[in-house]
């Protein structure tokens, strides 16, 4: 079976697609001057764009892993997440406090989804 990769870089690909499943690399905000609300909105926007490019959307997410640098930001991150997810289609999810590679990043989200 073919593996298709999108936005291939030296270190990683942003997307891999195999057998109707879309795997996204961890998505972070480009504008790290934003607070947790802004960074989460930006990250979810990246996910929307990449899923669309891969022939999927947020209603087809199979699982999500969220890494935040401070659990004090958990409630605010959740307000953005809850406004974004499709009601009745909320995916399985784990949220973990973690030290991220770039200290200015407050949230990183990894998604696996089915193609439409």
N, C-alpha and C positions, 0 to 999 in steps of 0.2 A: 504494500500500500504506500502511496505517495505521501510524503510530508511536505506541506507547503509552509513557507516562512515569509512573514511580512516585516518590513522595516528591519532588515538584517544589518547588524553592526558587527564591529570587531569583537565585542564582549558578549553581546546577546541579541536575540531577535525579540521584537515587541510582541509578535504573535506567531504561534505554530498551530497548524490545522492538520488533524489526522483523523481519518475515519469518521468525519462529521462532528468532531469535537474541537473546540477552539480553546487554546491555552494562552492566556495573556501573561506577560512578564509583570512583575510588580510595578504598579503605576504610582508615580509621585507627582507632586505639583511642580511646575516650572517656576512659578512666582512664590518663593518661599518666604516672602515678607508678609504674606497673608496669615491670618489666624487659622485655627483648626476648621472653622466653618468655611472659609474661603478655599483653603487647601483641599478639603474634602469635596467641595463642589467642583473644583478644577479636576481632581482625580477622577471623579465619576463622569465628568465630561469626556476625559480621555478614554475611559472605558466604553462609553456610548459610541464614540467615533471608531475605535478599534473593532468593537463587535460588529458595527454596521459594515465596516470594510471587509470583515471576515464572513459576512452573510448570517449574522446573528443579531440579537438584541438583549436587553436586560431581562426580558421576560423568560429567556431561555438559559439563564445562569444556573449551572448545576451545583457550584460551590464557590465560596468566597473566603479568603483569609485576609483579615485586616490587622495591620500592625500600627500601633500608635505609640508615640514616645512617652506619653503620660496619661495614665488612666483617669486623671482629673478631666481630661478632654473627652472622655467616653460619652457623657450625656450630649454634649454639643455635636460631636461627630454623628451620633445616632439621630439627631433631629434632621440633619441633612440626608442621611441614609434613608430614613423612613419616608421623607418627602420624595425621594428618588425611586425607590423600588416599586414594582408593580404590585398593587394589593392582590393578595391571593396567589402570588407567584414569588414570594420571598424565598430566597435560596438558603440552604444550609450555610452556616457561617461560623467562623471562629474569630475572636478578637483578642489580640495579645499585646501586652506592653513590651516594647522592644527598643533597643538602641539602633537607630537607622544609620546607614552608611554616611548620609549627609546630615549633620546635626541640625540644619535649618529645616529639614523635612519633618513634619509632625505626623504624617500618616502615609502609609503605603498599602495598596490594595492589590491582591492577586485574585484573578477570576478564571474559572473554567466554565465554558458554556457549550451548548449544543448549537449546531448550525440550524437555520430555519429550513 
